[in-house]
């Protein structure tokens, strides 16, 4: 199962929740990032 969550705050890539796991990260200030952009956060 795949559900759209939002867009990466840095590059604009679509971020999904796949089988109950977020395919990205959310920072303390509630910004959503894909894994690629989130590595620097």
Backbone as CSV, one residue per row, in Angstrom:
resi,resn,N_x,N_y,N_z,CA_x,CA_y,CA_z,C_x,C_y,C_z
1,UNK,0.844,-1.182,0.000,0.000,0.000,0.000,0.887,1.242,0.000
2,UNK,0.505,2.226,-0.783,1.288,3.451,-0.899,0.343,4.646,-0.808
3,UNK,0.666,5.581,0.091,-0.190,6.752,0.280,0.648,8.022,0.185
4,UNK,0.199,8.963,-0.632,0.895,10.237,-0.799,0.830,11.028,0.504
5,UNK,1.978,11.576,0.944,2.050,12.346,2.186,2.226,13.834,1.888
6,UNK,3.128,14.167,0.979,3.387,15.565,0.656,4.605,15.681,-0.236
7,UNK,5.108,16.904,-0.340,6.268,17.174,-1.192,7.475,17.541,-0.346
8,UNK,8.656,17.157,-0.805,9.909,17.501,-0.140,10.046,19.023,-0.105
9,UNK,10.364,19.569,1.061,10.493,21.013,1.240,11.709,21.565,0.505
10,UNK,12.640,20.706,0.097,13.852,21.163,-0.569,13.766,21.013,-2.091
11,UNK,13.495,19.803,-2.583,13.530,19.564,-4.027,12.152,19.429,-4.665
12,UNK,11.108,19.292,-3.862,9.754,19.196,-4.394,9.322,17.797,-4.800
13,UNK,10.161,16.786,-4.556,9.829,15.404,-4.904,8.649,14.925,-4.064
14,UNK,7.797,14.090,-4.650,6.664,13.528,-3.920,7.178,12.536,-2.865
15,UNK,6.620,12.608,-1.653,7.000,11.714,-0.566,5.774,10.876,-0.216
16,UNK,5.983,9.567,-0.072,4.897,8.637,0.195,5.121,7.884,1.500
17,UNK,4.037,7.342,2.019,4.075,6.393,3.125,3.869,5.031,2.475
18,UNK,4.852,4.141,2.612,4.779,2.829,1.974,4.690,1.741,3.027
19,UNK,3.588,1.006,3.003,3.347,-0.094,3.939,3.526,0.335,5.388
20,UNK,3.085,1.559,5.718,3.142,2.049,7.096,4.433,2.753,7.463
21,UNK,5.371,2.875,6.532,6.647,3.528,6.815,6.810,4.764,5.942
22,UNK,7.159,5.880,6.540,7.365,7.122,5.815,8.621,7.020,4.968
23,UNK,8.499,7.334,3.690,9.614,7.258,2.755,10.341,8.608,2.706
24,UNK,10.706,9.116,3.878,11.375,10.400,4.012,11.533,10.711,5.496
25,UNK,11.783,11.988,5.816,11.912,12.369,7.218,11.132,13.655,7.487
26,UNK,10.734,13.827,8.744,10.103,15.059,9.196,11.021,15.655,10.258
27,UNK,11.410,16.914,10.092,12.307,17.576,11.036,11.533,18.076,12.247
28,UNK,12.251,18.562,13.253,11.618,19.073,14.468,10.685,20.232,14.179
29,UNK,10.994,21.027,13.146,10.124,22.156,12.798,9.028,21.747,11.802
30,UNK,8.790,20.431,11.722,7.704,19.832,10.943,7.819,20.042,9.432
31,UNK,9.039,20.074,8.921,9.284,20.137,7.485,9.484,18.714,6.969
32,UNK,8.902,18.408,5.813,8.990,17.085,5.207,10.079,17.085,4.139
33,UNK,10.976,16.080,4.187,12.062,15.953,3.217,12.138,14.520,2.711
34,UNK,12.529,14.345,1.439,12.825,13.007,0.933,14.122,12.549,1.602
35,UNK,14.433,11.263,1.506,15.648,10.753,2.146,16.906,11.409,1.603
36,UNK,16.952,11.684,0.301,18.137,12.294,-0.304,18.410,13.665,0.298
37,UNK,17.407,14.519,0.355,17.574,15.861,0.906,17.674,15.837,2.434
38,UNK,17.036,14.879,3.071,17.005,14.791,4.518,18.316,14.360,5.145
39,UNK,19.235,13.808,4.363,20.522,13.375,4.908,21.310,14.549,5.496
40,UNK,21.088,15.751,4.985,21.818,16.926,5.443,21.149,17.635,6.626
41,UNK,19.972,17.177,7.003,19.194,17.862,8.055,19.488,17.304,9.423
